[in-house]
Amino acid sequence: MHQYLRAIGFSEVKSRSALHKIIADSVQDADRRIYTTLGERADEDKDEGLLAQFERDFGSGIGLAVCGEMDEGDHFIYDYYYPYLCGTGVSTAEEVTVERHAAEDSYACVCDELRVGVTMIFYLQNKIGWMRVRQDDFYTPAGTTVTLSALSLSGTIVMPIAKTRAQREDLRRKSVGRNQVIAAAKDGDEDAIETLTLYDMDMYSALSRKARKADIYTLVDTSFMPYGVECDQYSILGEIVDIRRTTNFLTREHVIVMRIACNDLLFDVAINEKDLYGEPAIGRRFKGIIWMQGFLNFPTDPPSMDISL
């Protein structure tokens, strides 16, 4: 059973029979049905049968995706499912590499996003769309952007750090300058690498000195760090720039969707209201563990085989 089901309002689903009913309903009453031939899959030479993905929304922007294959008798063979949150806006335009998971026919995306300071890995939501438009190897076409979203099982609301307008502008300029230095270091600029090393040493020294007398969350405004052994999970601390509430119409559980600014990266996070400690508000900060997902926005629309109900 997928542990992030509770993030979209299924916290009371405990049995396999209840889960199978939700999966069956998602297939039969899908809001979106997406197909592609098996020949579009990287490890298939044949062009027989169809891959299928059925998506059902259980609230505004939250739902369940069920993936599998259609057999020769046009019967759906269930493979796996995952809960999703539909993100908004464009989070990044950096180059993305797509790799298939070993255990099932799902995909992970790898993106070197300079702003977060780590190689970002996320779960691909629109795998069939990528299968249709991919060109060379596992790299996405030029001009592809990414809309990121995330699900969380627990989180805490943290008060913001008070900053003047001048301080915010100064932080923005420093962030732009640091990103430029990181980009130069990636290209092999030795001066840029030395500058980054000195910068990190100075920051570590300053934080170690100040942390003796101040709380760490008054010193660190935002953070984005890998968490645990799964590559697409992260521990984040980010500012809430927008917030909305939605309700799972099947369970009547309330889900909070927050737009988070974390290291200048914008993405949406959904969390069950009962799992969030504190009162969320614009300007406050969210601290929690997330499972990152992403939707690839291709520069041209793929051949349409979607059937929207």
BARO-943526 format. One record per residue (C-alpha): residue number from 0; residue in three letters; chain; x, y, z. Coordinates in nm, 4 decimals. Layout:
BEGIN
NUM; ALA; A; X; Y; Z .
...
% end
This chain:
BEGIN
0; MET; A; 0.0000; 0.0000; 0.0000 .
1; HIS; A; 0.1414; 0.3380; -0.1008 .
2; GLN; A; 0.2232; 0.5338; 0.2140 .
3; TYR; A; 0.1476; 0.8707; 0.0497 .
4; LEU; A; -0.2210; 0.7828; 0.0004 .
5; ARG; A; -0.2961; 0.9660; 0.3258 .
6; ALA; A; -0.1531; 1.2873; 0.1783 .
7; ILE; A; -0.4474; 1.3041; -0.0666 .
8; GLY; A; -0.7105; 1.2187; 0.1956 .
9; PHE; A; -0.7011; 0.8377; 0.2257 .
10; SER; A; -0.5647; 0.8107; 0.5793 .
11; GLU; A; -0.8363; 0.5612; 0.6834 .
12; VAL; A; -0.7688; 0.3151; 0.4010 .
13; LYS; A; -0.6143; 0.0232; 0.5925 .
14; SER; A; -0.7234; -0.2936; 0.4107 .
15; ARG; A; -0.6367; -0.4339; 0.0702 .
16; SER; A; -1.0037; -0.4765; -0.0168 .
17; ALA; A; -1.0748; -0.1047; 0.0408 .
18; LEU; A; -0.7688; -0.0123; -0.1651 .
19; HIS; A; -0.8687; -0.2417; -0.4529 .
20; LYS; A; -1.2146; -0.0821; -0.4614 .
21; ILE; A; -1.0604; 0.2651; -0.4927 .
22; ILE; A; -0.8298; 0.1416; -0.7716 .
23; ALA; A; -1.1202; -0.0220; -0.9563 .
24; ASP; A; -1.3310; 0.2943; -0.9265 .
25; SER; A; -1.0377; 0.5011; -1.0532 .
26; VAL; A; -1.0163; 0.2857; -1.3667 .
27; GLN; A; -1.3898; 0.2657; -1.4335 .
28; ASP; A; -1.4659; 0.6339; -1.3617 .
29; ALA; A; -1.1370; 0.7881; -1.4753 .
30; ASP; A; -1.1288; 1.1594; -1.5525 .
31; ARG; A; -0.8432; 1.1007; -1.7982 .
32; ARG; A; -0.7457; 0.7921; -1.9993 .
33; ILE; A; -0.4056; 0.7998; -2.1699 .
34; TYR; A; -0.2671; 0.5325; -2.4031 .
35; THR; A; 0.0410; 0.4563; -2.6059 .
36; THR; A; 0.1670; 0.1503; -2.7929 .
37; LEU; A; 0.4106; -0.0896; -2.6285 .
38; GLY; A; 0.6535; -0.0105; -2.9084 .
39; GLU; A; 0.7030; 0.3356; -2.7575 .
40; ARG; A; 0.8593; 0.1792; -2.4475 .
41; ALA; A; 1.2386; 0.1845; -2.4474 .
42; ASP; A; 1.2781; -0.1866; -2.3759 .
43; GLU; A; 1.0227; -0.3095; -2.6299 .
44; ASP; A; 1.0865; -0.3880; -2.9972 .
45; LYS; A; 0.7349; -0.5032; -3.0679 .
46; ASP; A; 0.4460; -0.2753; -3.1509 .
47; GLU; A; 0.1609; -0.4795; -3.0078 .
48; GLY; A; -0.0818; -0.3885; -2.7341 .
49; LEU; A; -0.1206; -0.0664; -2.5387 .
50; LEU; A; 0.0173; 0.0891; -2.2239 .
51; ALA; A; -0.2555; 0.2673; -2.0313 .
52; GLN; A; -0.2743; 0.5207; -1.7503 .
53; PHE; A; -0.6050; 0.6055; -1.5842 .
54; GLU; A; -0.6274; 0.9163; -1.3661 .
55; ARG; A; -0.9105; 1.0069; -1.1342 .
56; ASP; A; -0.9311; 1.3304; -0.9372 .
57; PHE; A; -1.0631; 1.2928; -0.5823 .
58; GLY; A; -1.0353; 1.6647; -0.5134 .
59; SER; A; -0.9094; 1.9810; -0.6777 .
60; GLY; A; -0.5711; 1.8794; -0.8210 .
61; ILE; A; -0.5316; 1.5590; -0.6155 .
62; GLY; A; -0.6013; 1.2064; -0.7294 .
63; LEU; A; -0.4907; 0.8543; -0.8094 .
64; ALA; A; -0.3145; 0.7303; -1.1254 .
65; VAL; A; -0.3445; 0.3620; -1.2161 .
66; CYS; A; -0.0993; 0.2221; -1.4731 .
67; GLY; A; -0.0926; -0.1037; -1.6665 .
68; GLU; A; -0.1457; -0.2633; -2.0074 .
69; MET; A; -0.4377; -0.3500; -2.2321 .
70; ASP; A; -0.4308; -0.7123; -2.3481 .
71; GLU; A; -0.5454; -0.8519; -2.6826 .
72; GLY; A; -0.9004; -0.8778; -2.5533 .
73; ASP; A; -0.9014; -0.5068; -2.4630 .
74; HIS; A; -0.8944; -0.5902; -2.0929 .
75; PHE; A; -0.6905; -0.3752; -1.8559 .
76; ILE; A; -0.4107; -0.5533; -1.6657 .
77; TYR; A; -0.3279; -0.3555; -1.3539 .
78; ASP; A; 0.0425; -0.3015; -1.2834 .
79; TYR; A; 0.0812; -0.0289; -1.0187 .
80; TYR; A; -0.0710; 0.2953; -0.8907 .
81; TYR; A; 0.0455; 0.6178; -0.7270 .
82; PRO; A; -0.1203; 0.9236; -0.5689 .
83; TYR; A; -0.0522; 1.2573; -0.7361 .
84; LEU; A; -0.0821; 1.6317; -0.6980 .
85; CYS; A; -0.1171; 1.8418; -1.0125 .
86; GLY; A; 0.1331; 2.1263; -0.9816 .
87; THR; A; 0.0932; 2.4800; -1.1143 .
88; GLY; A; 0.3317; 2.7023; -1.3075 .
89; VAL; A; 0.6830; 2.6230; -1.4264 .
90; SER; A; 0.9346; 2.5233; -1.1576 .
91; THR; A; 1.2488; 2.4797; -1.3678 .
92; ALA; A; 1.3689; 2.4831; -1.7286 .
93; GLU; A; 1.6950; 2.2954; -1.6642 .
94; GLU; A; 1.7797; 1.9879; -1.8726 .
95; VAL; A; 1.6174; 1.6681; -1.7476 .
96; THR; A; 1.7300; 1.3062; -1.7863 .
97; VAL; A; 1.4704; 1.0280; -1.7563 .
98; GLU; A; 1.5494; 0.6770; -1.6311 .
99; ARG; A; 1.3221; 0.3771; -1.5806 .
100; HIS; A; 1.2871; 0.2226; -1.2347 .
101; ALA; A; 1.4122; -0.1335; -1.2041 .
102; ALA; A; 1.1097; -0.2767; -1.0197 .
103; GLU; A; 0.8254; -0.1464; -1.2367 .
104; ASP; A; 0.7443; 0.0405; -1.5554 .
105; SER; A; 0.7691; 0.3845; -1.3939 .
106; TYR; A; 1.0315; 0.6550; -1.4391 .
107; ALA; A; 1.2531; 0.8894; -1.2402 .
108; CYS; A; 1.3831; 1.2240; -1.3659 .
109; VAL; A; 1.7225; 1.3726; -1.2823 .
110; CYS; A; 1.7767; 1.7493; -1.2991 .
111; ASP; A; 2.0838; 1.9546; -1.2079 .
112; GLU; A; 1.8988; 2.2529; -1.0627 .
113; LEU; A; 2.1545; 2.5150; -0.9552 .
114; ARG; A; 1.9234; 2.6907; -0.7124 .
115; VAL; A; 1.8779; 2.3957; -0.4762 .
116; GLY; A; 2.2468; 2.3035; -0.4776 .
117; VAL; A; 2.1887; 1.9282; -0.5250 .
118; THR; A; 2.1056; 1.6983; -0.8147 .
119; MET; A; 1.7274; 1.6854; -0.7926 .
120; ILE; A; 1.5492; 1.3548; -0.8592 .
121; PHE; A; 1.1718; 1.3298; -0.8886 .
122; TYR; A; 0.8983; 1.0819; -0.9899 .
123; LEU; A; 0.7662; 1.1311; -1.3445 .
124; GLN; A; 0.3887; 1.1814; -1.3630 .
125; ASN; A; 0.3383; 1.1847; -1.7416 .
126; LYS; A; 0.5456; 0.8855; -1.8495 .
127; ILE; A; 0.3285; 0.8162; -2.1542 .
128; GLY; A; 0.3678; 1.1714; -2.2802 .
129; TRP; A; 0.7441; 1.1346; -2.2503 .
130; MET; A; 0.7393; 0.8013; -2.4375 .
131; ARG; A; 0.5734; 0.9698; -2.7335 .
132; VAL; A; 0.8088; 1.2622; -2.7729 .
133; ARG; A; 1.1468; 1.1344; -2.6577 .
134; GLN; A; 1.4220; 1.1655; -2.9140 .
135; ASP; A; 1.7798; 1.0596; -2.8308 .
136; ASP; A; 1.8389; 0.8117; -2.5504 .
137; PHE; A; 1.6714; 0.9252; -2.2283 .
138; TYR; A; 1.7119; 1.3016; -2.2674 .
139; THR; A; 1.4098; 1.5255; -2.3029 .
140; PRO; A; 1.3702; 1.7537; -2.6059 .
141; ALA; A; 1.5174; 2.1050; -2.5929 .
142; GLY; A; 1.2729; 2.3587; -2.4526 .
143; THR; A; 1.1104; 2.1157; -2.2078 .
144; THR; A; 1.0121; 2.2682; -1.8726 .
145; VAL; A; 0.9102; 2.0990; -1.5468 .
146; THR; A; 0.6156; 2.1561; -1.3157 .
147; LEU; A; 0.7055; 2.0178; -0.9746 .
148; SER; A; 0.4690; 1.9055; -0.7010 .
149; ALA; A; 0.5078; 1.7043; -0.3822 .
150; LEU; A; 0.3172; 1.5036; -0.1222 .
151; SER; A; 0.3953; 1.5112; 0.2493 .
152; LEU; A; 0.3023; 1.2873; 0.5425 .
153; SER; A; 0.3955; 1.5283; 0.8200 .
154; GLY; A; 0.4887; 1.8918; 0.8457 .
155; THR; A; 0.5270; 2.1846; 1.0805 .
156; ILE; A; 0.4524; 2.5518; 1.0316 .
157; VAL; A; 0.7466; 2.7728; 1.1291 .
158; MET; A; 0.7284; 3.1486; 1.1759 .
159; PRO; A; 0.9132; 3.3594; 0.9170 .
160; ILE; A; 1.2361; 3.5546; 0.9595 .
161; ALA; A; 1.1635; 3.9267; 0.9618 .
162; LYS; A; 1.3373; 4.1002; 0.6706 .
163; THR; A; 1.3203; 4.4507; 0.5314 .
164; ARG; A; 1.2734; 4.5173; 0.1598 .
165; ALA; A; 1.6405; 4.6114; 0.1294 .
166; GLN; A; 1.7453; 4.2842; 0.2952 .
167; ARG; A; 1.5239; 4.0835; 0.0596 .
168; GLU; A; 1.6744; 4.2576; -0.2423 .
169; ASP; A; 2.0261; 4.1984; -0.1128 .
170; LEU; A; 1.9522; 3.8271; -0.0644 .
171; ARG; A; 1.8118; 3.8066; -0.4163 .
172; ARG; A; 2.1274; 3.9626; -0.5657 .
173; LYS; A; 2.3512; 3.7271; -0.3668 .
174; SER; A; 2.1459; 3.4283; -0.4817 .
175; VAL; A; 2.1759; 3.5299; -0.8479 .
176; GLY; A; 2.5510; 3.5796; -0.8078 .
177; ARG; A; 2.5958; 3.2422; -0.6381 .
178; ASN; A; 2.4009; 3.0644; -0.9132 .
179; GLN; A; 2.6279; 3.2222; -1.1734 .
180; VAL; A; 2.9362; 3.1033; -0.9865 .
181; ILE; A; 2.7908; 2.7507; -0.9564 .
182; ALA; A; 2.7200; 2.7452; -1.3312 .
183; ALA; A; 3.0793; 2.8519; -1.4008 .
184; ALA; A; 3.2121; 2.5845; -1.1637 .
185; LYS; A; 3.0113; 2.3177; -1.3477 .
186; ASP; A; 3.1840; 2.4249; -1.6685 .
187; GLY; A; 3.5240; 2.3680; -1.5063 .
188; ASP; A; 3.6182; 2.7240; -1.4060 .
189; GLU; A; 3.8842; 2.6755; -1.1362 .
190; ASP; A; 3.8420; 3.0283; -0.9969 .
191; ALA; A; 3.4689; 2.9655; -0.9532 .
192; ILE; A; 3.5363; 2.6338; -0.7760 .
193; GLU; A; 3.7770; 2.8071; -0.5377 .
194; THR; A; 3.5252; 3.0859; -0.4749 .
195; LEU; A; 3.2533; 2.8334; -0.3883 .
196; THR; A; 3.4848; 2.6473; -0.1526 .
197; LEU; A; 3.5756; 2.9659; 0.0338 .
198; TYR; A; 3.2114; 3.0736; 0.0455 .
199; ASP; A; 3.1024; 2.7411; 0.1978 .
200; MET; A; 3.3820; 2.7547; 0.4549 .
201; ASP; A; 3.2865; 3.1099; 0.5575 .
202; MET; A; 2.9186; 3.0162; 0.5828 .
203; TYR; A; 2.9923; 2.7079; 0.7947 .
204; SER; A; 3.2104; 2.9127; 1.0263 .
205; ALA; A; 2.9503; 3.1884; 1.0633 .
206; LEU; A; 2.6632; 2.9468; 1.1280 .
207; SER; A; 2.8641; 2.7454; 1.3814 .
208; ARG; A; 2.9445; 3.0624; 1.5723 .
209; LYS; A; 2.5890; 3.2041; 1.5673 .
210; ALA; A; 2.4157; 2.8709; 1.6402 .
211; ARG; A; 2.5630; 2.8735; 1.9916 .
212; LYS; A; 2.3372; 3.1641; 2.0873 .
213; ALA; A; 2.0483; 3.1517; 1.8381 .
214; ASP; A; 1.7953; 2.8979; 1.7135 .
215; ILE; A; 1.8999; 2.7431; 1.3818 .
216; TYR; A; 1.5670; 2.8357; 1.2162 .
217; THR; A; 1.6355; 3.2046; 1.2788 .
218; LEU; A; 1.9600; 3.1674; 1.0815 .
219; VAL; A; 1.8514; 2.9356; 0.7988 .
220; ASP; A; 1.5687; 3.0853; 0.5937 .
221; THR; A; 1.5096; 2.7932; 0.3538 .
222; SER; A; 1.6702; 2.4547; 0.2921 .
223; PHE; A; 1.6383; 2.1650; 0.0468 .
224; MET; A; 1.8154; 1.8398; 0.1366 .
225; PRO; A; 1.7866; 1.4724; 0.0316 .
226; TYR; A; 1.6190; 1.2578; 0.2944 .
227; GLY; A; 1.6497; 0.8857; 0.3656 .
228; VAL; A; 1.7499; 0.6185; 0.1153 .
229; GLU; A; 1.4899; 0.6950; -0.1544 .
230; CYS; A; 1.6250; 0.9408; -0.4074 .
231; ASP; A; 1.3032; 1.1400; -0.4631 .
232; GLN; A; 1.2367; 1.2285; -0.0977 .
233; TYR; A; 1.3599; 1.5544; 0.0553 .
234; SER; A; 1.3621; 1.7445; 0.3800 .
235; ILE; A; 1.2590; 2.1026; 0.3050 .
236; LEU; A; 1.2118; 2.4344; 0.4773 .
237; GLY; A; 1.0445; 2.6916; 0.2561 .
238; GLU; A; 0.8254; 3.0000; 0.2556 .
239; ILE; A; 0.4524; 2.9667; 0.1862 .
240; VAL; A; 0.3598; 3.2008; -0.1001 .
241; ASP; A; 0.0088; 3.0694; -0.1637 .
242; ILE; A; -0.2331; 2.8324; 0.0061 .
243; ARG; A; -0.5632; 2.6617; -0.0686 .
244; ARG; A; -0.7730; 2.3874; 0.0869 .
245; THR; A; -0.9430; 2.1032; -0.0957 .
246; THR; A; -1.1540; 1.8090; 0.0173 .
247; ASN; A; -1.1355; 1.4449; -0.0886 .
248; PHE; A; -1.4963; 1.3949; -0.1992 .
249; LEU; A; -1.4843; 1.0222; -0.1218 .
250; THR; A; -1.3500; 1.0345; 0.2349 .
251; ARG; A; -1.4396; 1.3993; 0.3200 .
252; GLU; A; -1.0865; 1.4492; 0.4554 .
253; HIS; A; -0.9357; 1.7958; 0.4132 .
254; VAL; A; -0.6103; 1.8437; 0.2232 .
255; ILE; A; -0.3987; 2.1599; 0.2344 .
256; VAL; A; -0.2102; 2.2568; -0.0817 .
257; MET; A; 0.0692; 2.5113; -0.0337 .
258; ARG; A; 0.2827; 2.6887; -0.2917 .
259; ILE; A; 0.6350; 2.6777; -0.1479 .
260; ALA; A; 0.9379; 2.8940; -0.2313 .
261; CYS; A; 1.2447; 2.6925; -0.1332 .
262; ASN; A; 1.5922; 2.8120; -0.2386 .
263; ASP; A; 1.4183; 3.0219; -0.5100 .
264; LEU; A; 1.2481; 2.7054; -0.6422 .
265; LEU; A; 0.8660; 2.7166; -0.6582 .
266; PHE; A; 0.6511; 2.4041; -0.6269 .
267; ASP; A; 0.3228; 2.2855; -0.4711 .
268; VAL; A; 0.2985; 2.0597; -0.1651 .
269; ALA; A; -0.0135; 1.8702; -0.0540 .
270; ILE; A; -0.0578; 1.7401; 0.3003 .
271; ASN; A; -0.3492; 1.5961; 0.4940 .
272; GLU; A; -0.4790; 1.8628; 0.7327 .
273; LYS; A; -0.4538; 1.6234; 1.0279 .
274; ASP; A; -0.0800; 1.5718; 0.9567 .
275; LEU; A; 0.0099; 1.9423; 0.9623 .
276; TYR; A; 0.1169; 2.0939; 1.2947 .
277; GLY; A; 0.0408; 2.4653; 1.3155 .
278; GLU; A; -0.1725; 2.7106; 1.1191 .
279; PRO; A; -0.0467; 2.7717; 0.7628 .
280; ALA; A; -0.0504; 3.1255; 0.6284 .
281; ILE; A; 0.1160; 3.3162; 0.3473 .
282; GLY; A; 0.4566; 3.4389; 0.4642 .
283; ARG; A; 0.5057; 3.1624; 0.7199 .
284; ARG; A; 0.7333; 2.8666; 0.6511 .
285; PHE; A; 0.6658; 2.4965; 0.6004 .
286; LYS; A; 0.9074; 2.2367; 0.7330 .
287; GLY; A; 0.8590; 1.8715; 0.6428 .
288; ILE; A; 0.9538; 1.5612; 0.4457 .
289; ILE; A; 0.8218; 1.5448; 0.0897 .
290; TRP; A; 0.7967; 1.2977; -0.1994 .
291; MET; A; 0.8784; 1.4970; -0.5133 .
292; GLN; A; 0.6884; 1.4494; -0.8385 .
293; GLY; A; 0.7167; 1.6275; -1.1703 .
294; PHE; A; 0.5253; 1.6839; -1.4947 .
295; LEU; A; 0.7285; 1.7426; -1.8117 .
296; ASN; A; 0.5929; 2.0258; -2.0282 .
297; PHE; A; 0.7110; 1.9522; -2.3807 .
298; PRO; A; 0.7676; 2.2301; -2.6382 .
299; THR; A; 0.5213; 2.0649; -2.8790 .
300; ASP; A; 0.2092; 1.8689; -2.8019 .
301; PRO; A; 0.2501; 1.4917; -2.8504 .
302; PRO; A; 0.0121; 1.3010; -3.0818 .
303; SER; A; -0.3185; 1.2975; -2.9029 .
304; MET; A; -0.4529; 0.9664; -2.7763 .
305; ASP; A; -0.6074; 1.1124; -2.4612 .
306; ILE; A; -0.9745; 1.0564; -2.3886 .
307; SER; A; -1.1057; 1.3054; -2.1343 .
308; LEU; A; -1.4388; 1.2166; -1.9780 .
% end
